[in-house]
Amino acid sequence: MENKTKYWIILLLLTLIGSLFSSCSTRKTYQWHPLYTNLQFEDGTVIPIFERIHQNAFLYHNYRTILIVDAIFKDQSYRQHFSKEIANTYFFSPEQAKNLANQQTQHFQNQFEFIVFIYGGNNDPLEIDAPTAQWKIYLKDDDGDLLQPIRITKLDDGHQEIRFLQKYIKMPDRWVEKYLIAFPKLSKATIQETPGKSPFQFIITSLAGKSVLSWQDNRIFYQ
């Protein structure tokens, strides 16, 4: 009788341990409380830079995570800080540092660029860079025009831009996909136009739902 009791106690403990590990081992069984919530900025000195350019959104259905997305717009302040960090890290000469800064300024003038962190609720990749991706990305600009990406590049943890962000942000877990997404940009300074009245909106949509990230301050997209 005593041996039988011990057997059932051991069996119960093994069952509890097994259920615990299974709930933490994959995202498919950890959907109510995902390991990834949103980006967390750990370095307070850069918060003034990121608080204007970072937005996030999440989409749930029946307590199930459908989508969590963070987007960082690469404005002039971000690009200047990035250029300085690269120049200091690799001991650039003044001329090299100037060339890098000019390159970043040129990129800013030619396109809207976002670094995007995205999680779809489980360990299946969303692959938004694929032509057959179910999720589609758009940018609604300050004139209300809907823009499609001109380039979507998937980033790994070794990418220079991600290495840079790791200095300031608590990186999300391994199931989160990271992308650099660029949209066409019209130089309003060239045609002597002022920014429009509408907020910029980063939109990611599919039959499963839609998430919209909004930036009210249009100046960061042109200055």
N, C-alpha and C positions, 0 to 999 in steps of 0.2 A: 504493500500500500504506500509506504514511504517512497519507494523508488518511482512508483507511478506518479505521485505528487510532484516529485522533482522533475520528472520527464515533462509534465505539462507546464511547469514553471519555466523550464529552459525553452520549451517550444514557444511559449508566449513572449519571452524576452527576445528570441530570435526573430519572431514576427514583427515586433515593435521596431527593432533595429533595422530590419529589412525595409519596412515602410518608411522609416526616417531617411535612409540613404536613397531610396528610390525617389522621394519627393524633392531631394536636393540635387540629384545627379543630372537631371535634364530639365529644360525649360518647359517641356510639355506637361510635366506634373507639378510645375511651380508657377502657375499662371495667376493665381489670385494675389500673390505677393511677390512680384518679379524682383530679381536681384538688381535689375537696372531701373532706377526711377528717373532721374534726370541728372545732368552734369552738376557737379559740386565744385565750386571754386575754393581752393585751399589757401591761396596766397592773396591776402587782403590788399596788397599793394596794387594789384592789377584789376581789382573789382571795378574801379571807375572806367577802365577801358572796356571790360567785357559786359558791364551791365547795360550799355546802350546797344550793343551789337548782338547779344545772345537772346534767343527766344526759344521756348519749348512748348510742346503740346502732347497730349496723350488721348488715346481712344480706347474705351472699354465697352464691352457688350456682355451683359449678364455676369458681371464680376470677372470677366475674362479679358486679359490684355490683348488688344488687337494691334495697337501701335503706340510706341513712344518715340518721339523725335525731338532732337535738339539741333538748332542751326546757329552758327556763328557767321555773321556777315563780316567779310574782310574789308573793313573801312580803312581810311588813311592812318588812323592812330594805331590800329592793329598791325598794319603793314610796316609802319615805322618802327614799332617795338620789335617786330620779327626781324627786320633788317639789322637793327642794332645788336640783337642777340646773336645772329649768325656771324656778323662781322667781329664781335668780341670773342666768340667761341673759337673761330678759326683764324684769328689774328690777321684779319684783312688789312691791307694797306689802305690809307685814306682814299686812294683812287678806286680800289676794289669796293670799299664800303659805299662810295658815292655811286658807282655803277649799279650796285645791288639796289640801293634806295631808288634810283631812277627807274630801274626795271620794275620795281613794285608800283611806283607811281604810274607808269605806262599801263600796267595790267589793270590798275584801278580805273583808269580813264577809258579802257576799252571794253570792260565787261563787269558784270556783277558776279562776285564769287562768294560761295558759302561753303563752310566746312560743316558737314551734316553727320550726326550720330543717329542711327535708327535701329529700332528693335521691334520685331514683329510678334512677340509673345511666346515664341518657342525657339528651338534650335535649328529651324529651317531658314536658310538664307533668303532674303527678299530679292536680292540681285536686281536692284532698281536700275542698274546700268545695262541690263539685257534688253534687247528689242521686244522680247515677249513678256517683260515684267508686268505683273498685274497692277502694281502701284505706279502711277504716273505723277510726274513732278511738274509744277508750273510756278511762275512768279508773276503776280499781278503788280504792275508798277504804279507809280504815283499818278499816272494818267488813266488808270483803269484798264490798260492793255494787258492781255494775257500772253506771257512769254514762255517759250519752251526752251529747255536747256540746249546749249550748243555743245556741251561736253559734260559727261559724268564719269569721274575717275574713282575707282575704289582704292582706298588707302589701307595699307597694313600698319602694324605698330612700329615698323622701322622707318616709315616715311618721315621726312624732315619736319613737316608741318605737325604731325602727331607728336614727335619727340619734343618739339617746342611747346605744345600745349600741355604735355605731361609735367612740365615744371610748375604749372599753376592750377591744374585741374585734376581732381581725383578721377582717373580714367574708368569708364564703365567696364563691365566684365566682358569676357571673350565672345559672347553671343551677339554683341552689338556690332553692326557694320558701320564703317566710316567711309565717307565719300567727300570728294571735292566737286562741287557742282557749279558750273558757270552758265550765265545767261547773257544774251546780247545787250549792249548798253549804248544808248544814244548820248553823245556828249552835248548836253544842253548849253554848256558854256560856249561851245563853238557856234551854235545857231542862235545864241543870245536868248535862251528861254530860261525861265525860272522853274524850280521844282513844282510838280502838280500838287493838288490838294488831298489826294487819296493816300492812305497808308500803303506801304509796301507789304505784300502778303506772299509768304512762301506756302504753297499748297501741295499737299500730297493726298492723292485720292485713288480709290478703287471701289469695287462693288461692296467691299467690307465696310466702307465708311470713308470719312474725310477728316483731315486735320489741317488747320490753318494757323500759321504763325504770323503775327502782325508786328510791324515796326511803325510807330506813329511819327517818329522824327525822320522826315525825308532827307534832311540835310546830310546825314551820315552817308547817304548813297551818292552824293555828288561833291562833297567838300573833302 
